[in-house]
Amino acid sequence: MKSFFMSLKSLWLLGQKICKMLNQEQLKQDIDKQLTLEQVEIDKELYEKHNVSQTPTININGITMEDPFDYEAIKEVIDREIEASKNE
């Protein structure tokens, strides 16, 4: 899986474009301090480990749903997995 991480400068520019109401000074301070860097690294390891390619990703007993918004498909997999567990 290809990783995509932005440079700090790119992140800063994106933040400026996305939200004019965002406190730009606070955003800059937060980026500079890298207070969430440890959590970002944990998240990166998790998405690589579990082959996450989109947000949200729904995984049911090792089955990754192609469309996380397809309620009927999700319900079908859950029902099938419940039935399979009853037969074990």
DSSP file (Angstrom, degrees, kcal/mol; ACC not computed):
  #  RESIDUE AA STRUCTURE BP1 BP2  ACC     N-H-->O    O-->H-N    N-H-->O    O-->H-N    TCO  KAPPA ALPHA  PHI   PSI    X-CA   Y-CA   Z-CA
    1    1 A M              0   0    0      0, 0.0     2,-0.4     0, 0.0    51,-0.0   0.000 360.0 360.0 360.0 134.4    0.0    0.0    0.0
    2    2 A K        -     0   0    0      1,-0.0     2,-0.3     2,-0.0     0, 0.0  -0.668 360.0-139.1 -82.4 129.8    1.3    3.4   -0.9
    3    3 A S        -     0   0    0     -2,-0.4     2,-0.5     2,-0.0    -1,-0.0  -0.622  11.1-159.3 -87.2 147.4    1.5    5.8    2.0
    4    4 A F        +     0   0    0     -2,-0.3     2,-0.4     2,-0.0    -2,-0.0  -0.943  19.7 161.5-129.7 110.9    0.5    9.5    1.5
    5    5 A F        -     0   0    0     -2,-0.5     2,-0.2     0, 0.0    -2,-0.0  -0.994  28.4-135.8-129.5 137.7    1.8   12.0    4.0
    6    6 A M        -     0   0    0     -2,-0.4     2,-0.1     1,-0.1    -2,-0.0  -0.559  22.4-111.3 -89.1 151.8    1.9   15.7    3.5
    7    7 A S     >  -     0   0    0     -2,-0.2     4,-2.6     1,-0.1     5,-0.2  -0.393  33.8-109.1 -70.5 160.6    4.9   17.9    4.3
    8    8 A L  H  > S+     0   0    0      1,-0.2     4,-2.3     2,-0.2     5,-0.1   0.883 121.1  52.2 -60.2 -37.9    4.3   20.4    7.1
    9    9 A K  H  > S+     0   0    0      2,-0.2     4,-2.4     1,-0.2    -1,-0.2   0.924 110.1  47.7 -64.6 -44.0    4.2   23.2    4.6
   10   10 A S  H  > S+     0   0    0      1,-0.2     4,-2.5     2,-0.2    -2,-0.2   0.894 111.4  51.0 -63.9 -39.8    1.6   21.5    2.5
   11   11 A L  H  X S+     0   0    0     -4,-2.6     4,-2.4     2,-0.2    -1,-0.2   0.911 110.1  49.8 -62.9 -42.7   -0.5   20.7    5.6
   12   12 A W  H  X S+     0   0    0     -4,-2.3     4,-1.7     2,-0.2    -2,-0.2   0.929 112.1  47.0 -62.0 -46.9   -0.3   24.4    6.6
   13   13 A L  H  X S+     0   0    0     -4,-2.4     4,-1.8     1,-0.2    -2,-0.2   0.886 111.7  51.1 -64.4 -39.6   -1.4   25.6    3.1
   14   14 A L  H  X S+     0   0    0     -4,-2.5     4,-2.9     1,-0.2     5,-0.2   0.922 107.7  52.6 -63.4 -44.3   -4.2   23.1    3.0
   15   15 A G  H  X S+     0   0    0     -4,-2.4     4,-1.5     1,-0.2    -1,-0.2   0.871 108.4  51.3 -59.3 -37.5   -5.5   24.2    6.4
   16   16 A Q  H  < S+     0   0    0     -4,-1.7    -1,-0.2     1,-0.2    -2,-0.2   0.888 114.8  42.6 -66.7 -38.8   -5.5   27.8    5.2
   17   17 A K  H  < S+     0   0    0     -4,-1.8     3,-0.2     1,-0.1    -2,-0.2   0.883 112.8  51.6 -76.2 -38.9   -7.5   26.9    2.1
   18   18 A I  H  < S+     0   0    0     -4,-2.9     2,-0.5     1,-0.2    -2,-0.2   0.907 118.7  22.8 -68.9 -43.4  -10.0   24.5    3.7
   19   19 A C    ><  -     0   0    0     -4,-1.5     3,-1.0    -5,-0.2    -1,-0.2  -0.875  49.3-178.7-137.6 102.6  -11.3   26.5    6.5
   20   20 A K  T 3  S+     0   0    0     -2,-0.5     4,-0.2    -3,-0.2    -1,-0.1   0.766  90.8  57.6 -68.3 -24.2  -11.2   30.3    6.6
   21   21 A M  T 3  S+     0   0    0      2,-0.1    -1,-0.2     3,-0.0     2,-0.1   0.564  82.2 111.3 -83.2  -7.7  -12.7   30.2   10.1
   22   22 A L  S <  S-     0   0    0     -3,-1.0     2,-1.3    -7,-0.2     3,-0.1  -0.405  83.7-110.6 -66.3 139.1   -9.9   28.1   11.4
   23   23 A N     >  -     0   0    0      1,-0.2     4,-2.5    -2,-0.1     5,-0.2  -0.599  34.4-165.5 -71.4  98.8   -7.6   29.8   13.9
   24   24 A Q  H  > S+     0   0    0     -2,-1.3     4,-2.4     1,-0.2    -1,-0.2   0.848  83.1  51.3 -61.0 -38.2   -4.6   30.0   11.6
   25   25 A E  H  > S+     0   0    0      2,-0.2     4,-2.4     1,-0.2    -1,-0.2   0.912 110.9  48.2 -67.1 -41.8   -2.2   30.8   14.4
   26   26 A Q  H  > S+     0   0    0      2,-0.2     4,-2.7     1,-0.2    -2,-0.2   0.906 110.8  51.7 -64.8 -41.0   -3.4   27.9   16.6
   27   27 A L  H  X S+     0   0    0     -4,-2.5     4,-2.6     2,-0.2     5,-0.2   0.936 110.3  48.5 -59.5 -46.4   -3.1   25.5   13.6
   28   28 A K  H  X S+     0   0    0     -4,-2.4     4,-2.6     1,-0.2    -2,-0.2   0.915 112.5  48.3 -61.4 -43.1    0.5   26.7   12.9
   29   29 A Q  H  X S+     0   0    0     -4,-2.4     4,-2.4     2,-0.2    -1,-0.2   0.917 112.2  49.0 -62.6 -43.6    1.4   26.2   16.6
   30   30 A D  H  X>S+     0   0    0     -4,-2.7     4,-1.3     2,-0.2     5,-0.9   0.903 113.1  46.6 -64.6 -41.2   -0.1   22.7   16.7
   31   31 A I  H  <5S+     0   0    0     -4,-2.6     3,-0.3    -5,-0.2    -2,-0.2   0.934 113.3  49.1 -65.6 -44.8    1.7   21.7   13.5
   32   32 A D  H  <5S+     0   0    0     -4,-2.6    -2,-0.2     1,-0.2    -1,-0.2   0.882 112.5  47.4 -62.5 -39.0    5.0   23.1   14.7
   33   33 A K  H  <5S-     0   0    0     -4,-2.4    -1,-0.2    -5,-0.2    -2,-0.2   0.731  91.3-150.7 -75.6 -21.8    4.6   21.3   18.1
   34   34 A Q  T ><5 +     0   0    0     -4,-1.3     3,-1.3    -3,-0.3     4,-0.4   0.883  33.0 162.5  51.9  42.8    3.7   18.0   16.4
   35   35 A L  T 3 <S+     0   0    0     -5,-0.9     3,-0.3     1,-0.3     4,-0.2   0.780  72.0  42.2 -63.7 -27.6    1.7   17.1   19.5
   36   36 A T  T 3> S+     0   0    0     -6,-0.3     4,-2.5     1,-0.2    -1,-0.3   0.330  81.4 105.5-102.3   7.7   -0.3   14.4   17.7
   37   37 A L  H <> S+     0   0    0     -3,-1.3     4,-2.3     1,-0.2     5,-0.2   0.881  78.6  53.0 -57.1 -40.9    2.7   12.9   15.8
   38   38 A E  H  > S+     0   0    0     -4,-0.4     4,-2.0    -3,-0.3    -1,-0.2   0.925 111.4  45.8 -61.3 -44.4    2.8    9.9   18.1
   39   39 A Q  H  > S+     0   0    0      1,-0.2     4,-2.7     2,-0.2    -1,-0.2   0.879 110.0  54.6 -67.0 -37.0   -0.9    9.2   17.5
   40   40 A V  H  X S+     0   0    0     -4,-2.5     4,-2.5     1,-0.2    -1,-0.2   0.912 108.2  49.6 -60.9 -42.4   -0.5    9.7   13.8
   41   41 A E  H  X S+     0   0    0     -4,-2.3     4,-2.3     2,-0.2    -2,-0.2   0.895 110.5  49.8 -64.2 -40.4    2.3    7.1   13.7
   42   42 A I  H  X S+     0   0    0     -4,-2.0     4,-2.2     2,-0.2    -2,-0.2   0.932 112.2  48.0 -62.3 -45.7    0.1    4.6   15.7
   43   43 A D  H  X S+     0   0    0     -4,-2.7     4,-2.8     1,-0.2     5,-0.2   0.899 109.8  53.0 -61.5 -41.2   -2.8    5.2   13.2
   44   44 A K  H  X S+     0   0    0     -4,-2.5     4,-2.1     1,-0.2     5,-0.2   0.928 109.2  48.6 -60.8 -45.9   -0.4    4.8   10.3
   45   45 A E  H  X S+     0   0    0     -4,-2.3     4,-2.6     1,-0.2    -1,-0.2   0.907 112.4  49.8 -60.4 -41.5    0.8    1.4   11.6
   46   46 A L  H  X S+     0   0    0     -4,-2.2     4,-2.5     2,-0.2    -2,-0.2   0.926 110.6  47.4 -65.6 -45.2   -2.8    0.3   12.1
   47   47 A Y  H  <>S+     0   0    0     -4,-2.8     5,-2.4     1,-0.2     4,-0.3   0.862 115.0  46.8 -69.2 -31.4   -4.0    1.2    8.7
   48   48 A E  H ><5S+     0   0    0     -4,-2.1     3,-0.8    -5,-0.2    -1,-0.2   0.924 113.3  48.8 -70.5 -43.1   -1.0   -0.5    7.1
   49   49 A K  H 3<5S+     0   0    0     -4,-2.6    -2,-0.2     1,-0.2    -1,-0.2   0.887 120.0  36.9 -61.7 -40.7   -1.4   -3.6    9.3
   50   50 A H  T 3<5S-     0   0    0     -4,-2.5    -1,-0.2    -5,-0.2    -2,-0.2   0.265 108.3-120.4-101.3  11.2   -5.2   -3.9    8.5
   51   51 A N  T < 5 +     0   0    0     -3,-0.8     2,-0.4    -4,-0.3    -3,-0.2   0.879  43.5 179.5  55.3  44.8   -4.9   -2.8    4.8
   52   52 A V      < +     0   0    0     -5,-2.4    -1,-0.2    -6,-0.2     3,-0.1  -0.647  14.0 168.9 -79.3 128.8   -7.2    0.2    5.3
   53   53 A S        +     0   0    0     -2,-0.4     2,-0.3     1,-0.2    -1,-0.1   0.470  59.7  21.6-120.1  -5.8   -7.6    2.2    2.1
   54   54 A Q  S    S-     0   0    0      0, 0.0    -1,-0.2     0, 0.0     0, 0.0  -0.978  82.2 -87.5-154.7 165.0  -10.4    4.5    2.8
   55   55 A T  S    S+     0   0    0     -2,-0.3     2,-0.1     1,-0.2     3,-0.0  -0.992 108.8  30.3-124.1 124.6  -12.3    6.2    5.6
   56   56 A P  S    S-     0   0    0      0, 0.0     2,-0.4     0, 0.0    -1,-0.2   0.578  79.8-179.9 -80.4 158.6  -14.5    4.8    6.9
   57   57 A T        -     0   0    0     -2,-0.1     2,-0.5    10,-0.1     9,-0.1  -0.993  11.1-158.2-119.5 130.3  -13.5    1.2    6.4
   58   58 A I        -     0   0    0     -2,-0.4     7,-3.2     7,-0.4     2,-0.5  -0.947  11.2-179.5-112.6 124.4  -15.8   -1.5    7.7
   59   59 A N  E     -A   64   0A   0     -2,-0.5     2,-0.6     5,-0.2     5,-0.2  -0.987   5.6-171.1-125.9 122.7  -14.2   -4.9    8.4
   60   60 A I  E >  S-A   63   0A   0      3,-2.9     3,-1.9    -2,-0.5    -2,-0.0  -0.941  74.5 -30.6-118.9 110.0  -16.4   -7.7    9.7
   61   61 A N  T 3  S-     0   0    0     -2,-0.6    -1,-0.1     1,-0.3     3,-0.1   0.881 128.8 -42.8  49.1  44.5  -14.5  -10.8   10.8
   62   62 A G  T 3  S+     0   0    0      1,-0.2     2,-0.7     0, 0.0    -1,-0.3   0.435 113.8 119.3  86.2  -1.2  -11.8  -10.2    8.3
   63   63 A I  E <   -A   60   0A   0     -3,-1.9    -3,-2.9    14,-0.0     2,-0.5  -0.882  53.2-151.3-100.5 114.7  -14.2   -9.2    5.5
   64   64 A T  E     -A   59   0A   0     -2,-0.7     2,-0.3    -5,-0.2    -5,-0.2  -0.750  17.5-126.9 -88.5 125.3  -13.6   -5.7    4.3
   65   65 A M        -     0   0    0     -7,-3.2    -7,-0.4    -2,-0.5    -1,-0.0  -0.525   7.2-148.3 -73.6 132.0  -16.7   -4.1    2.9
   66   66 A E  S    S+     0   0    0     -2,-0.3    -1,-0.2     1,-0.3    -2,-0.0   0.907  92.8  30.5 -65.8 -42.5  -16.2   -2.7   -0.6
   67   67 A D    >   -     0   0    0      3,-0.1     3,-1.9     1,-0.1    -1,-0.3  -0.930  69.0-164.0-120.7 105.8  -18.8    0.1    0.1
   68   68 A P  T 3  S+     0   0    0      0, 0.0    -1,-0.1     0, 0.0   -11,-0.1   0.540  90.3  54.9 -68.8  -3.3  -18.9    1.2    3.7
   69   69 A F  T 3  S+     0   0    0      1,-0.1     2,-1.3   -13,-0.1     3,-0.2   0.337  76.2 104.8-108.9   4.9  -22.2    2.9    3.0
   70   70 A D    <>  -     0   0    0     -3,-1.9     4,-2.2     1,-0.2     5,-0.2  -0.695  47.2-177.6 -89.4  89.9  -24.1   -0.1    1.6
   71   71 A Y  H  > S+     0   0    0     -2,-1.3     4,-2.9     1,-0.2     5,-0.2   0.885  78.5  52.5 -56.2 -44.7  -26.3   -1.0    4.5
   72   72 A E  H  > S+     0   0    0      1,-0.2     4,-2.3     2,-0.2    -1,-0.2   0.901 110.2  47.5 -62.8 -41.6  -27.8   -4.0    2.8
   73   73 A A  H  > S+     0   0    0      2,-0.2     4,-2.1     1,-0.2    -1,-0.2   0.902 113.4  48.6 -66.0 -40.6  -24.4   -5.5    2.0
   74   74 A I  H  X S+     0   0    0     -4,-2.2     4,-2.5     2,-0.2    -2,-0.2   0.933 112.3  48.2 -64.2 -46.0  -23.2   -4.9    5.6
   75   75 A K  H  X S+     0   0    0     -4,-2.9     4,-2.9     1,-0.2     5,-0.2   0.892 109.8  53.4 -61.3 -40.9  -26.3   -6.5    7.0
   76   76 A E  H  X S+     0   0    0     -4,-2.3     4,-2.4    -5,-0.2    -1,-0.2   0.919 110.2  46.2 -61.7 -44.5  -26.0   -9.5    4.7
   77   77 A V  H  X S+     0   0    0     -4,-2.1     4,-2.7     2,-0.2    -2,-0.2   0.921 113.4  49.3 -65.6 -43.7  -22.4  -10.1    5.8
   78   78 A I  H  X S+     0   0    0     -4,-2.5     4,-2.4     2,-0.2    -2,-0.2   0.941 112.7  47.2 -60.8 -47.0  -23.3   -9.7    9.5
   79   79 A D  H  X S+     0   0    0     -4,-2.9     4,-2.3     1,-0.2    -1,-0.2   0.908 113.1  49.1 -60.9 -42.1  -26.2  -12.1    9.2
   80   80 A R  H  X S+     0   0    0     -4,-2.4     4,-2.4    -5,-0.2    -1,-0.2   0.899 111.5  49.1 -64.5 -41.0  -24.1  -14.6    7.3
   81   81 A E  H  X S+     0   0    0     -4,-2.7     4,-1.9     2,-0.2    -1,-0.2   0.867 109.9  51.4 -68.3 -35.9  -21.3  -14.4    9.9
   82   82 A I  H  X S+     0   0    0     -4,-2.4     4,-1.4    -5,-0.2    -2,-0.2   0.931 111.7  47.4 -65.1 -44.5  -23.9  -14.9   12.8
   83   83 A E  H  X S+     0   0    0     -4,-2.3     4,-1.2     1,-0.2    -2,-0.2   0.909 110.6  51.9 -62.7 -41.7  -25.3  -18.0   11.0
   84   84 A A  H  < S+     0   0    0     -4,-2.4     3,-0.3     1,-0.2     4,-0.3   0.875 107.4  52.7 -63.6 -36.9  -21.8  -19.4   10.4
   85   85 A S  H >< S+     0   0    0     -4,-1.9     3,-0.8     1,-0.2    -1,-0.2   0.815 104.6  56.0 -69.8 -28.4  -20.9  -18.9   14.1
   86   86 A K  H 3< S+     0   0    0     -4,-1.4    -1,-0.2     1,-0.2    -2,-0.2   0.802 105.5  52.7 -70.0 -29.2  -24.0  -20.9   15.1
   87   87 A N  T 3<        0   0    0     -4,-1.2    -1,-0.2    -3,-0.3    -2,-0.2   0.433 360.0 360.0 -87.9   0.2  -22.9  -23.8   13.0
   88   88 A E    <         0   0    0     -3,-0.8    -1,-0.2    -4,-0.3    -2,-0.1   0.478 360.0 360.0 -81.7 360.0  -19.4  -24.0   14.6
